[in-house]
Amino acid sequence: MKSFNKALSIAAILGMSLVSTVASAAQKVGVIDVQLVLQSLPQVAVIEQKINAEFQEQIQEVTAMREEGNFLVEKLQREAATMSEAQKTELQQQIATLGQQMQQKGQPLQQNMQARTAEERNKLLGLIKQAIDGIAAAEGYDMVLNANSVPFAKDEYDISQKVLSQVSKAN
């Protein structure tokens, strides 16, 4: 009876290992480096230009303030020895006021640009997701993992170039 139970247990273990081997062999897994795809897209440069054009007037205004502030600081350093205390104080106040104005305009500008960049990036990530879904369905992948979460994968499982190609063609 003991040998029968032992044989039955061994048979069950072998059967489960065979089933799990067959189940894992039937799965097709792919990997993708989403960051690499995102950075390699030609649309990224277009989006950057579009955002810079959208905020160009504000960027120029902040840049002009920065240049004026740099000029005033250099003037103070250059001419401090020949200036009266009142002139130095007035110039320092101008520099401080200009710095505050630049900060008041620069921070919202930076936040707005970051928000627009994130919005456009999310659109691209949506296109990447659609491409991954399409390729996975067309080629029979059961699972597609981010390459950053996989310590090793053969190149044959990497679908990054296929996704890059497909998303690059999209507008």
Contacts in CASP RR format, 6 or more apart in sequence:
PFRMAT RR
TARGET T0000
AUTHOR 0000-0000-0000
METHOD contacts of the structure
MODEL  1
MKSFNKALSIAAILGMSLVSTVASAAQKVGVIDVQLVLQSLPQVAVIEQK
INAEFQEQIQEVTAMREEGNFLVEKLQREAATMSEAQKTELQQQIATLGQ
QMQQKGQPLQQNMQARTAEERNKLLGLIKQAIDGIAAAEGYDMVLNANSV
PFAKDEYDISQKVLSQVSKAN
27 142 0 8 1.000
27 143 0 8 1.000
28 139 0 8 1.000
28 140 0 8 1.000
28 141 0 8 1.000
28 142 0 8 1.000
28 143 0 8 1.000
29 141 0 8 1.000
29 142 0 8 1.000
29 143 0 8 1.000
29 144 0 8 1.000
29 145 0 8 1.000
29 157 0 8 1.000
30 136 0 8 1.000
30 141 0 8 1.000
30 143 0 8 1.000
30 144 0 8 1.000
30 145 0 8 1.000
30 153 0 8 1.000
30 157 0 8 1.000
30 158 0 8 1.000
30 159 0 8 1.000
31 144 0 8 1.000
31 145 0 8 1.000
31 146 0 8 1.000
31 147 0 8 1.000
31 150 0 8 1.000
31 153 0 8 1.000
31 157 0 8 1.000
31 158 0 8 1.000
31 159 0 8 1.000
31 160 0 8 1.000
32 132 0 8 1.000
32 144 0 8 1.000
32 145 0 8 1.000
32 146 0 8 1.000
32 147 0 8 1.000
32 158 0 8 1.000
32 159 0 8 1.000
32 160 0 8 1.000
32 163 0 8 1.000
33 146 0 8 1.000
33 147 0 8 1.000
33 148 0 8 1.000
33 158 0 8 1.000
33 160 0 8 1.000
34 125 0 8 1.000
34 128 0 8 1.000
34 146 0 8 1.000
34 147 0 8 1.000
34 148 0 8 1.000
35 148 0 8 1.000
36 147 0 8 1.000
36 160 0 8 1.000
36 164 0 8 1.000
37 128 0 8 1.000
37 160 0 8 1.000
37 163 0 8 1.000
37 164 0 8 1.000
37 167 0 8 1.000
38 44 0 8 1.000
38 121 0 8 1.000
38 124 0 8 1.000
38 125 0 8 1.000
38 128 0 8 1.000
40 164 0 8 1.000
41 124 0 8 1.000
41 164 0 8 1.000
41 167 0 8 1.000
41 168 0 8 1.000
42 168 0 8 1.000
43 124 0 8 1.000
43 167 0 8 1.000
43 168 0 8 1.000
43 170 0 8 1.000
44 124 0 8 1.000
47 117 0 8 1.000
47 120 0 8 1.000
47 121 0 8 1.000
47 124 0 8 1.000
48 117 0 8 1.000
50 120 0 8 1.000
51 113 0 8 1.000
51 116 0 8 1.000
51 117 0 8 1.000
51 120 0 8 1.000
52 59 0 8 1.000
54 116 0 8 1.000
55 109 0 8 1.000
55 112 0 8 1.000
55 113 0 8 1.000
55 116 0 8 1.000
58 105 0 8 1.000
58 106 0 8 1.000
58 109 0 8 1.000
59 109 0 8 1.000
61 105 0 8 1.000
62 102 0 8 1.000
62 105 0 8 1.000
62 106 0 8 1.000
62 109 0 8 1.000
65 98 0 8 1.000
65 99 0 8 1.000
65 101 0 8 1.000
65 102 0 8 1.000
65 105 0 8 1.000
66 102 0 8 1.000
68 98 0 8 1.000
69 95 0 8 1.000
69 98 0 8 1.000
69 99 0 8 1.000
69 102 0 8 1.000
72 91 0 8 1.000
72 94 0 8 1.000
72 95 0 8 1.000
72 98 0 8 1.000
73 95 0 8 1.000
75 91 0 8 1.000
76 83 0 8 1.000
76 88 0 8 1.000
76 91 0 8 1.000
76 92 0 8 1.000
76 95 0 8 1.000
80 88 0 8 1.000
83 91 0 8 1.000
124 167 0 8 1.000
127 167 0 8 1.000
127 170 0 8 1.000
128 163 0 8 1.000
128 167 0 8 1.000
131 162 0 8 1.000
131 163 0 8 1.000
131 166 0 8 1.000
131 167 0 8 1.000
131 170 0 8 1.000
132 144 0 8 1.000
132 159 0 8 1.000
132 163 0 8 1.000
135 141 0 8 1.000
135 159 0 8 1.000
135 162 0 8 1.000
135 163 0 8 1.000
135 166 0 8 1.000
136 144 0 8 1.000
136 159 0 8 1.000
139 159 0 8 1.000
141 159 0 8 1.000
144 159 0 8 1.000
145 153 0 8 1.000
147 153 0 8 1.000
147 158 0 8 1.000
147 160 0 8 1.000
END
